[in-house]
Amino acid sequence: MEQKQSRVETEQQVVRRSLRLVGIANVLTILLSLHFYWVPAGAHVHPVIWFLFIFIIGFVAFGCLPFRLSLFRDSRPVYPLWLAFILGVTPIPLAAAMLHHAAWLRGFSIS
């Protein structure tokens, strides 16, 4: 009985750690993408370094997923796991959506 409780506690710690990681990854993505909303109209933007940072953040966030998929069949509740899974795959699409929204809103071109 004692061993099962420690396993459940360990699984909960893993889920909390992954939620923190993907939460931080999404917040960093938003913070790195906000500067596009201050680009002047008609400017040409070539976001190579920005994309590199976003790619690294997305890779790290996606890296927590294979370790969490094994928990879906054993642990309860699964909502935190689904939230970690969804947030783990969103940094790159979120950044792309913010970039294109800022380009559409501010009127600059992406090259």
BATI-670834 format. One record per atom (N, C-alpha, C, O, CB): residue in one letter; atom name; x, y, z; residue number from 1. Coordinates in nm, 4 decimals, padded with zeros to 6 digits. Glycine has a CB too. Example, Ala and Ser with C-alpha at 12.3 -4.5 7.8 and 13.67 -1.06 7.14 Angstrom:
# residues 2
   r    a         c1         c2         c3     k
   a    N    01.3190   -00.5690    00.7800     1
   a   CA    01.2300   -00.4500    00.7800     1
   a    C    01.3200   -00.3300    00.7800     1
   a    O    01.4236   -00.3319    00.8465     1
   a   CB    01.1308   -00.4473    00.9046     1
   s    N    01.2850   -00.2250    00.7080     2
   s   CA    01.3670   -00.1060    00.7140     2
   s    C    01.2900    00.0030    00.7870     2
   s    O    01.3409    00.1138    00.8039     2
   s   CB    01.4084   -00.0598    00.5725     2
//
This chain:
# residues 111
   r    a         c1         c2         c3     k
   m    N    00.0822   -00.1188    00.0000     1
   m   CA    00.0000    00.0000    00.0000     1
   m    C    00.0867    00.1253    00.0000     1
   m    O    00.0577    00.2221   -00.0702     1
   m   CB   -00.0936   -00.0003    00.1200     1
   e    N    00.1909    00.1224    00.0776     2
   e   CA    00.2784    00.2386    00.0874     2
   e    C    00.3506    00.2652   -00.0444     2
   e    O    00.3723    00.3803   -00.0824     2
   e   CB    00.3798    00.2188    00.1996     2
   q    N    00.3871    00.1580   -00.1130     3
   q   CA    00.4562    00.1731   -00.2396     3
   q    C    00.3639    00.2343   -00.3440     3
   q    O    00.4099    00.3146   -00.4251     3
   q   CB    00.5095    00.0383   -00.2879     3
   k    N    00.2374    00.2000   -00.3452     4
   k   CA    00.1423    00.2545   -00.4413     4
   k    C    00.1213    00.4037   -00.4178     4
   k    O    00.1090    00.4793   -00.5142     4
   k   CB    00.0085    00.1800   -00.4324     4
   q    N    00.1170    00.4477   -00.2935     5
   q   CA    00.1011    00.5890   -00.2646     5
   q    C    00.2217    00.6677   -00.3126     5
   q    O    00.2066    00.7779   -00.3655     5
   q   CB    00.0796    00.6109   -00.1156     5
   s    N    00.3386    00.6141   -00.2954     6
   s   CA    00.4568    00.6862   -00.3415     6
   s    C    00.4597    00.6936   -00.4940     6
   s    O    00.5086    00.7917   -00.5501     6
   s   CB    00.5844    00.6190   -00.2891     6
   r    N    00.4079    00.5908   -00.5615     7
   r   CA    00.4013    00.5946   -00.7074     7
   r    C    00.3040    00.7014   -00.7544     7
   r    O    00.3323    00.7738   -00.8499     7
   r   CB    00.3604    00.4582   -00.7629     7
   v    N    00.1886    00.7116   -00.6874     8
   v   CA    00.0904    00.8141   -00.7226     8
   v    C    00.1478    00.9527   -00.6981     8
   v    O    00.1303    01.0427   -00.7803     8
   v   CB   -00.0395    00.7951   -00.6421     8
   e    N    00.2157    00.9704   -00.5867     9
   e   CA    00.2786    01.0995   -00.5586     9
   e    C    00.3845    01.1327   -00.6620     9
   e    O    00.3961    01.2478   -00.7040     9
   e   CB    00.3402    01.0996   -00.4192     9
   t    N    00.4608    01.0347   -00.7030    10
   t   CA    00.5632    01.0565   -00.8057    10
   t    C    00.4989    01.0953   -00.9376    10
   t    O    00.5486    01.1848   -01.0059    10
   t   CB    00.6497    00.9308   -00.8242    10
   e    N    00.3889    01.0300   -00.9752    11
   e   CA    00.3189    01.0647   -01.0982    11
   e    C    00.2636    01.2063   -01.0921    11
   e    O    00.2694    01.2797   -01.1907    11
   e   CB    00.2063    00.9657   -01.1248    11
   q    N    00.2101    01.2448   -00.9770    12
   q   CA    00.1586    01.3804   -00.9622    12
   q    C    00.2707    01.4836   -00.9729    12
   q    O    00.2508    01.5903   -01.0308    12
   q   CB    00.0860    01.3953   -00.8284    12
   q    N    00.3870    01.4534   -00.9183    13
   q   CA    00.5005    01.5444   -00.9307    13
   q    C    00.5448    01.5568   -01.0753    13
   q    O    00.5808    01.6657   -01.1201    13
   q   CB    00.6167    01.4970   -00.8443    13
   v    N    00.5425    01.4465   -01.1486    14
   v   CA    00.5804    01.4492   -01.2899    14
   v    C    00.4835    01.5359   -01.3681    14
   v    O    00.5253    01.6156   -01.4521    14
   v   CB    00.5842    01.3067   -01.3485    14
   v    N    00.3549    01.5213   -01.3414    15
   v   CA    00.2546    01.6007   -01.4121    15
   v    C    00.2690    01.7487   -01.3773    15
   v    O    00.2623    01.8338   -01.4659    15
   v   CB    00.1129    01.5513   -01.3779    15
   r    N    00.2887    01.7798   -01.2498    16
   r   CA    00.3065    01.9200   -01.2100    16
   r    C    00.4308    01.9803   -01.2741    16
   r    O    00.4288    02.0954   -01.3177    16
   r   CB    00.3156    01.9315   -01.0575    16
   r    N    00.5390    01.9029   -01.2798    17
   r   CA    00.6618    01.9508   -01.3417    17
   r    C    00.6416    01.9765   -01.4912    17
   r    O    00.6895    02.0769   -01.5439    17
   r   CB    00.7748    01.8499   -01.3201    17
   s    N    00.5720    01.8876   -01.5583    18
   s   CA    00.5491    01.9071   -01.7012    18
   s    C    00.4564    02.0248   -01.7257    18
   s    O    00.4755    02.0989   -01.8221    18
   s   CB    00.4910    01.7807   -01.7639    18
   l    N    00.3567    02.0435   -01.6406    19
   l   CA    00.2685    02.1605   -01.6559    19
   l    C    00.3456    02.2902   -01.6368    19
   l    O    00.3230    02.3875   -01.7088    19
   l   CB    00.1522    02.1539   -01.5558    19
   r    N    00.4360    02.2919   -01.5402    20
   r   CA    00.5189    02.4111   -01.5214    20
   r    C    00.6057    02.4369   -01.6438    20
   r    O    00.6170    02.5507   -01.6893    20
   r   CB    00.6068    02.3962   -01.3968    20
   l    N    00.6661    02.3330   -01.6963    21
   l   CA    00.7544    02.3471   -01.8118    21
   l    C    00.6801    02.3994   -01.9336    21
   l    O    00.7261    02.4937   -01.9981    21
   l   CB    00.8194    02.2141   -01.8445    21
   v    N    00.5661    02.3398   -01.9660    22
   v   CA    00.4933    02.3856   -02.0841    22
   v    C    00.4290    02.5215   -02.0604    22
   v    O    00.4129    02.5995   -02.1543    22
   v   CB    00.3868    02.2838   -02.1234    22
   g    N    00.3923    02.5504   -01.9369    23
   g   CA    00.3407    02.6841   -01.9061    23
   g    C    00.4470    02.7910   -01.9260    23
   g    O    00.4203    02.8958   -01.9850    23
   g   CB    00.2887    02.6892   -01.7630    23
   i    N    00.5663    02.7648   -01.8773    24
   i   CA    00.6772    02.8586   -01.8961    24
   i    C    00.7104    02.8721   -02.0442    24
   i    O    00.7396    02.9822   -02.0909    24
   i   CB    00.8018    02.8125   -01.8172    24
   a    N    00.7065    02.7624   -02.1182    25
   a   CA    00.7359    02.7669   -02.2616    25
   a    C    00.6349    02.8544   -02.3351    25
   a    O    00.6733    02.9325   -02.4222    25
   a   CB    00.7360    02.6251   -02.3210    25
   n    N    00.5081    02.8430   -02.3019    26
   n   CA    00.4067    02.9249   -02.3682    26
   n    C    00.4165    03.0719   -02.3279    26
   n    O    00.3953    03.1602   -02.4110    26
   n   CB    00.2678    02.8719   -02.3362    26
   v    N    00.4478    03.0986   -02.2032    27
   v   CA    00.4656    03.2384   -02.1602    27
   v    C    00.5866    03.3001   -02.2307    27
   v    O    00.5798    03.4144   -02.2757    27
   v   CB    00.4832    03.2467   -02.0056    27
   l    N    00.6962    03.2264   -02.2406    28
   l   CA    00.8133    03.2771   -02.3133    28
   l    C    00.7816    03.3008   -02.4602    28
   l    O    00.8285    03.3983   -02.5189    28
   l   CB    00.9303    03.1794   -02.3008    28
   t    N    00.7028    03.2128   -02.5197    29
   t   CA    00.6629    03.2312   -02.6587    29
   t    C    00.5843    03.3601   -02.6763    29
   t    O    00.6087    03.4358   -02.7703    29
   t   CB    00.5801    03.1124   -02.7067    29
   i    N    00.4910    03.3851   -02.5868    30
   i   CA    00.4116    03.5076   -02.5949    30
   i    C    00.4999    03.6299   -02.5753    30
   i    O    00.4882    03.7278   -02.6491    30
   i   CB    00.2989    03.5062   -02.4905    30
   l    N    00.5883    03.6247   -02.4761    31
   l   CA    00.6750    03.7397   -02.4499    31
   l    C    00.7702    03.7675   -02.5662    31
   l    O    00.7958    03.8834   -02.5987    31
   l   CB    00.7549    03.7167   -02.3224    31
   l    N    00.8228    03.6619   -02.6290    32
   l   CA    00.9124    03.6825   -02.7430    32
   l    C    00.8384    03.7296   -02.8679    32
   l    O    00.8991    03.7905   -02.9560    32
   l   CB    00.9871    03.5544   -02.7736    32
   s    N    00.7099    03.7025   -02.8767    33
   s   CA    00.6332    03.7387   -02.9958    33
   s    C    00.5638    03.8736   -02.9831    33
   s    O    00.5162    03.9272   -03.0832    33
   s   CB    00.5309    03.6326   -03.0247    33
   l    N    00.5570    03.9287   -02.8653    34
   l   CA    00.4877    04.0568   -02.8467    34
   l    C    00.5553    04.1724   -02.9189    34
   l    O    00.4882    04.2686   -02.9561    34
   l   CB    00.4781    04.0889   -02.6999    34
   h    N    00.6856    04.1655   -02.9396    35
   h   CA    00.7545    04.2791   -02.9999    35
   h    C    00.7121    04.3031   -03.1446    35
   h    O    00.7367    04.4114   -03.1977    35
   h   CB    00.9039    04.2575   -02.9937    35
   f    N    00.6497    04.2064   -03.2092    36
   f   CA    00.6024    04.2271   -03.3459    36
   f    C    00.4865    04.3251   -03.3522    36
   f    O    00.4604    04.3813   -03.4585    36
   f   CB    00.5609    04.0954   -03.4071    36
   y    N    00.4173    04.3472   -03.2435    37
   y   CA    00.3062    04.4417   -03.2428    37
   y    C    00.3538    04.5871   -03.2398    37
   y    O    00.2717    04.6785   -03.2472    37
   y   CB    00.2163    04.4147   -03.1238    37
   w    N    00.4842    04.6098   -03.2291    38
   w   CA    00.5382    04.7453   -03.2327    38
   w    C    00.6209    04.7723   -03.3581    38
   w    O    00.6888    04.8746   -03.3668    38
   w   CB    00.6227    04.7699   -03.1101    38
   v    N    00.6156    04.6819   -03.4545    39
   v   CA    00.6867    04.7021   -03.5806    39
   v    C    00.6099    04.8053   -03.6621    39
   v    O    00.4876    04.7962   -03.6728    39
   v   CB    00.7022    04.5675   -03.6600    39
   p    N    00.6794    04.9040   -03.7202    40
   p   CA    00.6091    05.0061   -03.7984    40
   p    C    00.5480    04.9482   -03.9260    40
   p    O    00.5957    04.8485   -03.9803    40
   p   CB    00.7045    05.1199   -03.8340    40
   a    N    00.4434    05.0122   -03.9713    41
   a   CA    00.3744    04.9691   -04.0926    41
   a    C    00.4668    04.9824   -04.2132    41
   a    O    00.5431    05.0785   -04.2221    41
   a   CB    00.2454    05.0512   -04.1141    41
   g    N    00.4608    04.8889   -04.3041    42
   g   CA    00.5414    04.8906   -04.4246    42
   g    C    00.6827    04.8372   -04.4077    42
   g    O    00.7580    04.8325   -04.5050    42
   g   CB    00.5480    05.0276   -04.4757    42
   a    N    00.7202    04.7976   -04.2891    43
   a   CA    00.8553    04.7460   -04.2653    43
   a    C    00.8641    04.6011   -04.3150    43
   a    O    00.7635    04.5312   -04.3270    43
   a   CB    00.8922    04.7546   -04.1134    43
   h    N    00.9868    04.5592   -04.3432    44
   h   CA    01.0125    04.4212   -04.3819    44
   h    C    01.0805    04.3508   -04.2644    44
   h    O    01.1831    04.3969   -04.2145    44
   h   CB    01.1008    04.4138   -04.5116    44
   v    N    01.0235    04.2408   -04.2217    45
   v   CA    01.0729    04.1683   -04.1053    45
   v    C    01.1250    04.0328   -04.1513    45
   v    O    01.0595    03.9619   -04.2277    45
   v   CB    00.9613    04.1518   -03.9974    45
   h    N    01.2433    03.9983   -04.1036    46
   h   CA    01.3042    03.8688   -04.1324    46
   h    C    01.3391    03.8035   -03.9978    46
   h    O    01.4519    03.8173   -03.9503    46
   h   CB    01.4324    03.8841   -04.2247    46
   p    N    01.2436    03.7325   -03.9360    47
   p   CA    01.2598    03.6857   -03.7979    47
   p    C    01.3353    03.5538   -03.7845    47
   p    O    01.2786    03.4550   -03.7378    47
   p   CB    01.1258    03.6710   -03.7348    47
   v    N    01.4613    03.5508   -03.8246    48
   v   CA    01.5379    03.4258   -03.8197    48
   v    C    01.5767    03.3901   -03.6765    48
   v    O    01.5539    03.2770   -03.6335    48
   v   CB    01.6636    03.4369   -03.9068    48
   i    N    01.6340    03.4828   -03.6028    49
   i   CA    01.6771    03.4562   -03.4653    49
   i    C    01.5560    03.4302   -03.3762    49
   i    O    01.5597    03.3442   -03.2883    49
   i   CB    01.7600    03.5746   -03.4100    49
   w    N    01.4482    03.5058   -03.4000    50
   w   CA    01.3248    03.4836   -03.3246    50
   w    C    01.2751    03.3410   -03.3467    50
   w    O    01.2372    03.2725   -03.2517    50
   w   CB    01.2159    03.5859   -03.3660    50
   f    N    01.2756    03.2960   -03.4739    51
   f   CA    01.2289    03.1600   -03.5021    51
   f    C    01.3193    03.0556   -03.4371    51
   f    O    01.2710    02.9518   -03.3919    51
   f   CB    01.2222    03.1364   -03.6532    51
   l    N    01.4488    03.0817   -03.4320    52
   l   CA    01.5405    02.9887   -03.3661    52
   l    C    01.5057    02.9743   -03.2183    52
   l    O    01.5000    02.8629   -03.1663    52
   l   CB    01.6861    03.0361   -03.3819    52
   f    N    01.4822    03.0870   -03.1504    53
   f   CA    01.4444    03.0819   -03.0093    53
   f    C    01.3111    03.0095   -02.9906    53
   f    O    01.2967    02.9286   -02.8989    53
   f   CB    01.4359    03.2236   -02.9513    53
   i    N    01.2140    03.0381   -03.0770    54
   i   CA    01.0831    02.9734   -03.0679    54
   i    C    01.0956    02.8238   -03.0935    54
   i    O    01.0302    02.7438   -03.0266    54
   i   CB    00.9844    03.0365   -03.1678    54
   f    N    01.1783    02.7857   -03.1890    55
   f   CA    01.1991    02.6449   -03.2193    55
   f    C    01.2607    02.5727   -03.0996    55
   f    O    01.2195    02.4614   -03.0667    55
   f   CB    01.2886    02.6293   -03.3431    55
   i    N    01.3579    02.6341   -03.0350    56
   i   CA    01.4201    02.5725   -02.9169    56
   i    C    01.3187    02.5588   -02.8043    56
   i    O    01.3120    02.4545   -02.7391    56
   i   CB    01.5412    02.6555   -02.8694    56
   i    N    01.2403    02.6622   -02.7812    57
   i   CA    01.1371    02.6566   -02.6769    57
   i    C    01.0347    02.5481   -02.7093    57
   i    O    00.9959    02.4709   -02.6216    57
   i   CB    01.0669    02.7936   -02.6621    57
   g    N    00.9913    02.5423   -02.8342    58
   g   CA    00.8951    02.4402   -02.8747    58
   g    C    00.9512    02.3000   -02.8644    58
   g    O    00.8795    02.2072   -02.8272    58
   g   CB    00.8493    02.4654   -03.0152    58
   f    N    01.0782    02.2833   -02.8967    59
   f   CA    01.1425    02.1527   -02.8869    59
   f    C    01.1499    02.1065   -02.7416    59
   f    O    01.1259    01.9894   -02.7121    59
   f   CB    01.2831    02.1577   -02.9481    59
   v    N    01.1830    02.1984   -02.6511    60
   v   CA    01.1896    02.1637   -02.5090    60
   v    C    01.0502    02.1300   -02.4559    60
   v    O    01.0336    02.0340   -02.3806    60
   v   CB    01.2516    02.2797   -02.4275    60
   a    N    00.9497    02.2095   -02.4954    61
   a   CA    00.8130    02.1818   -02.4501    61
   a    C    00.7633    02.0493   -02.5064    61
   a    O    00.6953    01.9738   -02.4371    61
   a   CB    00.7182    02.2957   -02.4915    61
   f    N    00.7968    02.0211   -02.6311    62
   f   CA    00.7550    01.8955   -02.6921    62
   f    C    00.8306    01.7778   -02.6324    62
   f    O    00.7823    01.6647   -02.6354    62
   f   CB    00.7758    01.9002   -02.8432    62
   g    N    00.9476    01.8037   -02.5788    63
   g   CA    01.0287    01.6975   -02.5194    63
   g    C    00.9681    01.6351   -02.3964    63
   g    O    01.0040    01.5228   -02.3612    63
   g   CB    01.1619    01.7501   -02.4852    63
   c    N    00.8781    01.7033   -02.3299    64
   c   CA    00.8152    01.6445   -02.2115    64
   c    C    00.7030    01.5489   -02.2489    64
   c    O    00.6562    01.4746   -02.1625    64
   c   CB    00.7614    01.7539   -02.1207    64
   l    N    00.6582    01.5476   -02.3734    65
   l   CA    00.5426    01.4662   -02.4110    65
   l    C    00.5658    01.3150   -02.4077    65
   l    O    00.4818    01.2444   -02.3519    65
   l   CB    00.4990    01.5047   -02.5469    65
   p    N    00.6733    01.2614   -02.4634    66
   p   CA    00.6863    01.1151   -02.4617    66
   p    C    00.6882    01.0559   -02.3215    66
   p    O    00.6457    00.9420   -02.3017    66
   p   CB    00.8117    01.0747   -02.5336    66
   f    N    00.7364    01.1310   -02.2254    67
   f   CA    00.7408    01.0806   -02.0886    67
   f    C    00.6035    01.0851   -02.0227    67
   f    O    00.5791    01.0133   -01.9257    67
   f   CB    00.8404    01.1606   -02.0064    67
   r    N    00.5155    01.1671   -02.0733    68
   r   CA    00.3832    01.1812   -02.0135    68
   r    C    00.2809    01.0868   -02.0746    68
   r    O    00.1816    01.0551   -02.0091    68
   r   CB    00.3356    01.3229   -02.0277    68
   l    N    00.3011    01.0410   -02.1968    69
   l   CA    00.2016    00.9572   -02.2624    69
   l    C    00.1806    00.8250   -02.1892    69
   l    O    00.0708    00.7694   -02.1929    69
   l   CB    00.2426    00.9306   -02.4056    69
   s    N    00.2820    00.7749   -02.1242    70
   s   CA    00.2666    00.6503   -02.0495    70
   s    C    00.1785    00.6680   -01.9260    70
   s    O    00.1263    00.5699   -01.8729    70
   s   CB    00.4028    00.5973   -02.0083    70
   l    N    00.1619    00.7894   -01.8809    71
   l   CA    00.0805    00.8140   -01.7620    71
   l    C   -00.0689    00.8162   -01.7914    71
   l    O   -00.1495    00.8085   -01.6986    71
   l   CB    00.1208    00.9442   -01.6990    71
   f    N   -00.1077    00.8265   -01.9183    72
   f   CA   -00.2492    00.8366   -01.9506    72
   f    C   -00.3276    00.7129   -01.9093    72
   f    O   -00.4435    00.7247   -01.8695    72
   f   CB   -00.2663    00.8603   -02.0978    72
   r    N   -00.2691    00.5978   -01.9175    73
   r   CA   -00.3445    00.4760   -01.8876    73
   r    C   -00.3476    00.4433   -01.7385    73
   r    O   -00.4341    00.3675   -01.6946    73
   r   CB   -00.2854    00.3595   -01.9635    73
   d    N   -00.2559    00.4984   -01.6601    74
   d   CA   -00.2464    00.4589   -01.5194    74
   d    C   -00.3011    00.5611   -01.4208    74
   d    O   -00.3591    00.5230   -01.3191    74
   d   CB   -00.1049    00.4316   -01.4858    74
   s    N   -00.2845    00.6875   -01.4480    75
   s   CA   -00.3132    00.7862   -01.3437    75
   s    C   -00.4516    00.8479   -01.3602    75
   s    O   -00.5091    00.8480   -01.4690    75
   s   CB   -00.2077    00.8959   -01.3447    75
   r    N   -00.5018    00.8988   -01.2529    76
   r   CA   -00.6275    00.9714   -01.2483    76
   r    C   -00.6041    01.0969   -01.1696    76
   r    O   -00.5290    01.0903   -01.0722    76
   r   CB   -00.7415    00.8865   -01.1866    76
   p    N   -00.6594    01.2080   -01.2009    77
   p   CA   -00.7374    01.2431   -01.3191    77
   p    C   -00.6478    01.2690   -01.4398    77
   p    O   -00.5286    01.2960   -01.4246    77
   p   CB   -00.8234    01.3657   -01.2910    77
   v    N   -00.7044    01.2608   -01.5571    78
   v   CA   -00.6258    01.2773   -01.6787    78
   v    C   -00.6322    01.4190   -01.7334    78
   v    O   -00.5623    01.4493   -01.8301    78
   v   CB   -00.6729    01.1804   -01.7837    78
   y    N   -00.7131    01.5068   -01.6758    79
   y   CA   -00.7229    01.6440   -01.7261    79
   y    C   -00.5907    01.7188   -01.7209    79
   y    O   -00.5564    01.7849   -01.8189    79
   y   CB   -00.8259    01.7200   -01.6475    79
   p    N   -00.5138    01.7121   -01.6112    80
   p   CA   -00.3833    01.7781   -01.6127    80
   p    C   -00.2895    01.7208   -01.7187    80
   p    O   -00.2069    01.7929   -01.7746    80
   p   CB   -00.3186    01.7669   -01.4766    80
   l    N   -00.3023    01.5917   -01.7461    81
   l   CA   -00.2195    01.5311   -01.8503    81
   l    C   -00.2578    01.5831   -01.9881    81
   l    O   -00.1706    01.6129   -02.0698    81
   l   CB   -00.2320    01.3786   -01.8466    81
   w    N   -00.3870    01.5943   -02.0143    82
   w   CA   -00.4318    01.6483   -02.1425    82
   w    C   -00.3898    01.7938   -02.1565    82
   w    O   -00.3489    01.8364   -02.2645    82
   w   CB   -00.5842    01.6352   -02.1566    82
   l    N   -00.3995    01.8700   -02.0490    83
   l   CA   -00.3564    02.0092   -02.0533    83
   l    C   -00.2078    02.0189   -02.0828    83
   l    O   -00.1662    02.1029   -02.1626    83
   l   CB   -00.3887    02.0793   -01.9218    83
   a    N   -00.1277    01.9351   -02.0203    84
   a   CA    00.0159    01.9338   -02.0474    84
   a    C    00.0438    01.8928   -02.1909    84
   a    O    00.1335    01.9479   -02.2548    84
   a   CB    00.0877    01.8394   -01.9512    84
   f    N   -00.0318    01.7972   -02.2421    85
   f   CA   -00.0138    01.7528   -02.3797    85
   f    C   -00.0483    01.8639   -02.4785    85
   f    O    00.0269    01.8898   -02.5724    85
   f   CB   -00.0996    01.6295   -02.4071    85
   i    N   -00.1615    01.9289   -02.4570    86
   i   CA   -00.2041    02.0357   -02.5488    86
   i    C   -00.1085    02.1543   -02.5419    86
   i    O   -00.0685    02.2077   -02.6453    86
   i   CB   -00.3477    02.0817   -02.5156    86
   l    N   -00.0719    02.1956   -02.4212    87
   l   CA    00.0208    02.3087   -02.4087    87
   l    C    00.1609    02.2733   -02.4576    87
   l    O    00.2369    02.3623   -02.4959    87
   l   CB    00.0274    02.3554   -02.2638    87
   g    N    00.1956    02.1466   -02.4568    88
   g   CA    00.3275    02.1050   -02.5038    88
   g    C    00.3456    02.1166   -02.6540    88
   g    O    00.4583    02.1298   -02.7016    88
   g   CB    00.3530    01.9646   -02.4625    88
   v    N    00.2370    02.1120   -02.7291    89
   v   CA    00.2478    02.1218   -02.8747    89
   v    C    00.2118    02.2602   -02.9277    89
   v    O    00.2158    02.2814   -03.0489    89
   v   CB    00.1590    02.0186   -02.9396    89
   t    N    00.1768    02.3545   -02.8413    90
   t   CA    00.1311    02.4848   -02.8884    90
   t    C    00.2349    02.5956   -02.9036    90
   t    O    00.2018    02.6942   -02.9694    90
   t   CB    00.0301    02.5315   -02.7985    90
   p    N    00.3569    02.5903   -02.8500    91
   p   CA    00.4428    02.7081   -02.8620    91
   p    C    00.4721    02.7522   -03.0057    91
   p    O    00.4660    02.8717   -03.0347    91
   p   CB    00.5713    02.6812   -02.7932    91
   i    N    00.5031    02.6606   -03.0950    92
   i   CA    00.5361    02.7004   -03.2326    92
   i    C    00.4122    02.7499   -03.3070    92
   i    O    00.4205    02.8551   -03.3704    92
   i   CB    00.5995    02.5826   -03.3088    92
   p    N    00.2972    02.6807   -03.3034    93
   p   CA    00.1784    02.7372   -03.3692    93
   p    C    00.1323    02.8695   -03.3083    93
   p    O    00.0847    02.9575   -03.3800    93
   p   CB    00.0651    02.6379   -03.3630    93
   l    N    00.1462    02.8839   -03.1767    94
   l   CA    00.1097    03.0091   -03.1113    94
   l    C    00.1972    03.1225   -03.1602    94
   l    O    00.1474    03.2314   -03.1888    94
   l   CB    00.1206    02.9960   -02.9598    94
   a    N    00.3265    03.0985   -03.1703    95
   a   CA    00.4183    03.2027   -03.2173    95
   a    C    00.3900    03.2395   -03.3630    95
   a    O    00.3918    03.3572   -03.3989    95
   a   CB    00.5641    03.1562   -03.2020    95
   a    N    00.3642    03.1400   -03.4458    96
   a   CA    00.3332    03.1680   -03.5860    96
   a    C    00.2035    03.2474   -03.5979    96
   a    O    00.1947    03.3400   -03.6786    96
   a   CB    00.3228    03.0373   -03.6659    96
   a    N    00.1037    03.2120   -03.5189    97
   a   CA   -00.0229    03.2850   -03.5221    97
   a    C   -00.0039    03.4288   -03.4760    97
   a    O   -00.0611    03.5207   -03.5346    97
   a   CB   -00.1275    03.2151   -03.4346    97
   m    N    00.0759    03.4492   -03.3713    98
   m   CA    00.0998    03.5860   -03.3245    98
   m    C    00.1763    03.6678   -03.4274    98
   m    O    00.1463    03.7856   -03.4466    98
   m   CB    00.1764    03.5843   -03.1926    98
   l    N    00.2746    03.6079   -03.4939    99
   l   CA    00.3509    03.6783   -03.5965    99
   l    C    00.2606    03.7207   -03.7118    99
   l    O    00.2657    03.8358   -03.7551    99
   l   CB    00.4650    03.5900   -03.6484    99
   h    N    00.1793    03.6303   -03.7610   100
   h   CA    00.0918    03.6632   -03.8742   100
   h    C   -00.0207    03.7579   -03.8341   100
   h    O   -00.0630    03.8408   -03.9146   100
   h   CB    00.0328    03.5362   -03.9335   100
   h    N   -00.0691    03.7467   -03.7122   101
   h   CA   -00.1695    03.8424   -03.6654   101
   h    C   -00.1100    03.9823   -03.6548   101
   h    O   -00.1739    04.0797   -03.6945   101
   h   CB   -00.2266    03.7988   -03.5295   101
   a    N    00.0111    03.9934   -03.6019   102
   a   CA    00.0761    04.1242   -03.5919   102
   a    C    00.1040    04.1807   -03.7315   102
   a    O    00.0890    04.3009   -03.7534   102
   a   CB    00.2076    04.1134   -03.5109   102
   a    N    00.1444    04.0952   -03.8260   103
   a   CA    00.1682    04.1420   -03.9632   103
   a    C    00.0391    04.1914   -04.0259   103
   a    O    00.0386    04.2932   -04.0950   103
   a   CB    00.2292    04.0301   -04.0492   103
   w    N   -00.0688    04.1213   -04.0030   104
   w   CA   -00.1969    04.1629   -04.0574   104
   w    C   -00.2462    04.2921   -03.9893   104
   w    O   -00.3007    04.3805   -04.0554   104
   w   CB   -00.3005    04.0502   -04.0406   104
   l    N   -00.2270    04.3019   -03.8593   105
   l   CA   -00.2755    04.4162   -03.7837   105
   l    C   -00.1916    04.5417   -03.8092   105
   l    O   -00.2466    04.6503   -03.8273   105
   l   CB   -00.2762    04.3834   -03.6355   105
   r    N   -00.0605    04.5275   -03.8107   106
   r   CA    00.0297    04.6418   -03.8247   106
   r    C    00.0669    04.6730   -03.9693   106
   r    O    00.1101    04.7847   -03.9978   106
   r   CB    00.1547    04.6169   -03.7461   106
   g    N    00.0518    04.5797   -04.0596   107
   g   CA    00.0780    04.6054   -04.2009   107
   g    C    00.2240    04.5928   -04.2408   107
   g    O    00.2666    04.6637   -04.3320   107
   g   CB    00.0304    04.7409   -04.2357   107
   f    N    00.3011    04.5089   -04.1797   108
   f   CA    00.4386    04.4870   -04.2231   108
   f    C    00.4460    04.3561   -04.2995   108
   f    O    00.3555    04.2730   -04.2922   108
   f   CB    00.5361    04.4860   -04.1025   108
   s    N    00.5543    04.3391   -04.3723   109
   s   CA    00.5697    04.2169   -04.4512   109
   s    C    00.6759    04.1271   -04.3886   109
   s    O    00.7740    04.1743   -04.3312   109
   s   CB    00.6070    04.2505   -04.5974   109
   i    N    00.6540    03.9978   -04.4011   110
   i   CA    00.7450    03.8982   -04.3477   110
   i    C    00.8239    03.8418   -04.4654   110
   i    O    00.7664    03.7927   -04.5625   110
   i   CB    00.6681    03.7852   -04.2698   110
   s    N    00.9551    03.8495   -04.4555   111
   s   CA    01.0370    03.7950   -04.5656   111
   s    C    01.1239    03.6822   -04.5170   111
   s    O    01.1993    03.6243   -04.5951   111
   s   CB    01.1244    03.9040   -04.6282   111
//
